[in-house]
Amino acid sequence: KVLNFGSLNVDYVYDVPHFVCAGETIASSGRGIYSGGKGLNQSVAAARAGLPVYHAGSVGPDGGILVDTLRQNGVNTDFIKLQDAPSGHTVIQVDPNGQNCIIVFGGTNRMIGKDHIDGVFGGCACGDILLLQNEVNNGAYIIQKAHETGMTVMLNPSPFDEEIRNLPLDLVDYFVLNEIEGAGIAGTEDPEKILETIFSRYPSAQILLTLGMLGSVYYDGNCVYRQAAFPVEAVDTTGAGDTFLGYFTYGIVKGLEPQEILRLASRASAITVTRKGAAGSIPNLEEVLRETF
Ligand code: ADP
């Protein structure tokens, strides 16, 4: 079982002729409202891969769409606390070239109390693996609690900021990083050096580094495995990393061979990038296994 203590965002997406400038008011020609947040996307990915997923987090009265999306994907939402404050949300401008520009408001994602965390970890043996990103507050306490409970801790330090260094990273069993997060943690941009640096600091951790179109690298504590990205026509790379992480987690829980895990996760995220959107574009396991590229 997987416990994802993660962010839940309502994404408000506006089509604009160009990004709004200082002092300017522009009209939007279309608006979409979507469920998002790295936490939600990763729960959906792990659930579509076929894992039993519990999502812990917090929403406000405007967060019904988020809970509904998780439930529709078979994710358990018993540990999502309703608070009297706005849910995490983003305001996204999309221009005619498909470029975007985003404001994120943490809202209830940043209001996770220690009593809530104690309840999640104390009330039940709700997971074997904890997934955590960097969009909820009290991350250090969450990692500590998961470790005390004997869970495997998988950290995706995304989006990267300096606060990551204050987390008890020595308690992390799996680092899942893209190049930016890897460079942030290791202080170097070279993928080999990122692996070496993280390994030298946290020798018992396993490391998955995703490199966009250049594929992925996984150090499982013994060997380094590499996987090229599948050549597809990318339409929207949003959610690629979240899909990879969900399927990687599936492979770990199911005890698949490392190379097989990378192949499966790459195939799944290649499908995601061929579709527009985030959570909605994540394929399920059947689709991934049917894909022949
Ligand atoms: P993130 O979304 O966190 O930045 P990456 O960009 O590293 O993560 O992408 C994660 C994985 O998704 C890559 O390792 C690769 O397997 C796959 N992927 C990303 N972009 C593409 C692409 N343009 N074509 C095919 N696969 C891709």
Boltz pocket constraint, residues with backbone or C-beta under 6 A from the ligand:
constraints:
  - pocket:
      binder: B
      contacts: [[A, 177], [A, 178], [A, 179], [A, 209], [A, 210], [A, 211], [A, 212], [A, 213], [A, 214], [A, 215], [A, 216], [A, 228], [A, 229], [A, 230], [A, 231], [A, 232], [A, 234], [A, 237], [A, 238], [A, 239], [A, 240], [A, 241], [A, 242], [A, 244], [A, 265], [A, 266], [A, 269], [A, 270], [A, 273]]
      max_distance: 6.0
